[in-house]
Amino acid sequence: MDLLYFAWVRERIGTGHEQVDPPAEVASVGELIAWLAQRSPGHAEAFAEPSRLRAAIDQRFVPLETPLGNPREIAIFPPVTGG
């Protein structure tokens, strides 16, 4: 699956995009984030506080408890603020 990272998530990981193949037991967005946190020190730092993250599956905002299904793309980003 394609992952997109934005803002400080991208900065901490060191890339804005990666392709991963998580194991079958990773069934929700929150479980994906926990699995990703083990990939590198940058991932661990970016995903240390999942409650500070938002996600979108195929460009639709979803809660972290959402089942993954078979997405083409998952975006992970901090909350959006206006200005």
C-alpha positions in Angstrom: 0.0 0.0 0.0 1.1 3.6 -0.6 1.6 5.8 2.4 1.8 9.6 2.3 3.1 11.6 5.2 2.7 15.4 5.7 4.1 18.2 7.8 6.1 17.2 10.9 5.3 13.5 10.3 7.1 13.7 6.9 10.0 15.6 8.5 10.6 13.1 11.3 10.4 10.1 9.0 12.5 11.7 6.3 10.2 11.1 3.4 6.8 12.0 2.2 5.9 8.7 0.6 6.7 5.0 1.0 5.2 1.7 -0.1 4.7 -1.0 2.5 3.3 -4.4 2.8 2.1 -4.8 6.4 1.4 -8.3 7.8 -2.2 -9.6 7.7 -2.7 -9.1 11.4 -2.4 -5.3 10.9 -6.2 -4.7 10.5 -6.8 -1.0 11.4 -5.2 2.4 10.8 -4.1 2.5 14.4 -2.5 -0.9 14.1 -0.8 0.2 11.0 0.6 3.2 12.8 1.9 1.0 15.7 3.5 -1.3 13.1 5.1 1.6 11.3 6.6 2.9 14.5 8.9 -0.1 14.5 10.4 0.6 11.1 13.0 3.2 12.1 13.9 5.8 14.8 12.2 8.5 12.7 9.0 6.4 12.4 9.1 5.8 16.2 9.4 9.5 16.8 6.7 10.5 14.3 4.2 7.9 15.6 5.0 8.1 19.4 1.7 9.8 20.1 -1.0 8.4 17.8 -3.6 10.6 19.4 -1.9 13.5 17.7 -2.3 12.0 14.3 -5.1 12.1 11.7 -5.5 9.7 8.7 -7.2 9.4 5.4 -7.9 6.3 3.4 -8.2 6.9 -0.3 -8.6 10.6 0.4 -11.4 10.2 2.9 -10.8 11.2 6.5 -11.2 8.3 8.9 -10.7 7.6 12.6 -7.7 5.6 13.6 -10.0 2.6 14.6 -11.1 2.3 10.9 -10.4 -1.1 9.3 -7.8 -1.0 6.6 -9.6 -3.1 4.0 -7.7 -2.9 0.7 -6.7 0.8 0.3 -4.8 2.2 -2.6 -3.4 5.1 -0.4 -3.3 6.0 3.3 -2.2 9.5 4.3 -1.0 10.2 7.9 -0.7 13.8 9.1 -1.1 16.1 12.1 -4.4 17.9 12.7 -5.0 20.6 10.2 -5.2 24.1 11.6 -6.5 27.2 10.0 -4.9 30.6 9.8 
